[in-house]
């Protein structure tokens, strides 16, 4: 079906197929350009970004080791022809490998 509507930075909606294609092309051209963001701009963003801090409980929770059972459960939930980035391996590849090393 494809993209049927985009919301621009100013909040306006683009529904015309040709305009959507142009917006997407421009967005990805800029995103993957070789121009890098100046270090000062990155630092300014990081110092002024309004982000909340993790509580000690949250920090402890994400610091816990990942258990084999969690990985197996996550792989079991994947759709066969989808990839859980960034490696690009499909669930149809991951499941047999996991089952070989750690059957249910």
N, C-alpha and C positions, 0 to 999 in steps of 0.2 A: 504494500500500500504506500509506504514512503512517508515523508514528512508532509503534513497538510497545512501546518501553521507554525510560524516562528514568532516569538516575542522579542522585540529589539530592546536595546539598552534603555531607550526612552519610554518603554512600556507599550509602544504601538505594536499592533499585530500585522504580520505579513502573511497573506493567504494566496497570493498569486504565485503559481508554480515557477515562472521564470525569475521572479524576484527572490523567492526562497532559494533557488539554485544559486543566484548571484550572491546572496547573503552567506550561504554556506561556503561557497568558493572563497569569498573574501575572508571569512572567519578562519578557515583552515590555512589559507595562504599566510595570513598574519601569524597564526599560532605556530606554524612550522617554518617561519622565516629564519634566516641565519642571523638576524639582528638579535643581540642579547639585551636583556634589561640591565640598565646600569646598577651596579652594586648598591649605590646610594638609594636608589628607588626601592630596591628590595629591602634594605635595612629600614627605610622610613616606613614601609608597609608593615614590617614585622613589629616595629616599636609602637605603631599606632593602631594595629589591628585589635579589635575588641573581642578577644577570645576568652572563654572561661577556663579556669584552671581545674585540673582533675582533683577530686578529693583523694585523701589517702586510701580510702576503700577502693575507689576506682583504679588508682595507680597500682594497688596490690593485685586487683583482679586481672588487669592486663599484663602484669608481670609474671603471672602464673605460667608454668610450663604448658605447652600444648600436648595433649594426650592422644595416643593413637586412635582411641575410640572416637574422639572429636573429629579427627581427619577422615576416618572411615564414614562417619555419619554425614559429614559435609559432602563427600564424594558421592555417597549414595543418593543424596538429594538433587544432584545435578541432572539437568536434561542431557540426554546422550550426545546430542550434536551441538552443545554449547561449550564454550571455553571460559573458565574462571580466571582469566588474565593473571599475570602478564605473560606466562610461558606459552600460552596458546594450545596446550594439550587438551583435547576433548575428553569428556567423561567416558566416551566409548573406549578411549585408550587407558584412562586412569583406573577405571573399575577393575578390569582384568588384572592389572599389575598389583593393585592393592589386594585383591582377592587371592592372588598367588602367594603373597607374603603374609597376609593376615586374614584368613577366611573367617567369616562370621561364626 
